[in-house]
Amino acid sequence: MLSRILKELEGGSGIVDLNGLSRALGVERSALDGMLRLLVRQGRLREVRCDGVACKNCQSGCCCSWQESRMGKLYELPG
């Protein structure tokens, strides 16, 4: 399952959200959250945190609080 998550990320647009990934993979959000946290600890994935800059313009992939509550946590492959 972890390799499926990484493949989904590699084929995506760079940043994915927990809720969308859950739907795409057909996996319960709570189970997927644990798998994503494991990948973050392993350094294979990075959680995107809001730095306050994106909130001023609210572009696609913005991680301001209303966006995060709607989409769930945001993740990307480490650069």
C-alpha positions in Angstrom: 0.0 0.0 0.0 2.8 2.4 0.8 4.2 2.0 -2.8 0.7 2.7 -4.2 0.6 6.0 -2.2 4.0 7.0 -3.5 3.0 6.1 -7.1 -0.1 8.2 -6.7 2.0 11.2 -5.6 4.5 10.7 -8.4 1.7 10.8 -11.0 0.0 13.8 -9.5 0.5 17.5 -9.6 3.0 17.8 -6.8 0.8 18.4 -3.7 -2.0 16.0 -2.6 -4.5 16.3 0.2 -5.4 13.6 2.6 -9.1 13.6 1.7 -8.5 13.4 -2.1 -5.9 10.7 -1.7 -8.3 8.7 0.5 -10.9 8.8 -2.3 -8.4 8.0 -5.1 -7.0 5.0 -3.3 -10.3 3.8 -1.7 -8.7 3.7 1.7 -10.3 5.0 4.9 -8.9 8.4 5.8 -7.9 7.4 9.3 -5.9 4.4 8.0 -4.3 6.5 5.3 -3.3 9.2 7.8 -1.2 6.6 9.7 0.5 5.4 6.5 1.3 9.0 5.5 2.8 9.8 8.9 5.0 6.7 8.5 6.2 7.9 5.1 6.9 11.3 6.6 9.0 9.8 9.4 10.9 7.7 6.8 11.7 10.9 4.8 9.9 9.6 1.7 7.1 12.3 2.1 6.8 15.8 3.4 3.8 17.4 5.1 3.2 20.8 3.6 2.8 23.4 6.3 1.4 26.9 5.9 4.0 29.7 6.2 1.4 32.4 6.0 2.6 33.7 2.5 0.2 31.5 0.5 -2.7 32.6 2.6 -2.5 36.2 1.2 -3.2 35.0 -2.4 -5.0 31.6 -1.8 -3.6 29.9 -4.8 -4.1 26.3 -5.7 -2.5 24.2 -3.1 -2.9 26.9 -0.5 -2.7 25.5 3.0 -4.5 28.2 4.9 -6.7 26.9 7.7 -10.0 26.9 5.8 -8.4 25.0 2.9 -6.8 22.5 5.3 -10.0 21.8 7.1 -11.8 21.2 3.8 -9.0 19.1 2.2 -7.2 17.5 5.1 -3.5 17.6 5.5 -1.4 18.3 2.5 1.6 16.2 1.4 4.3 16.3 -1.3 7.4 14.3 -2.3 10.6 15.8 -0.8 12.4 18.0 -3.3 
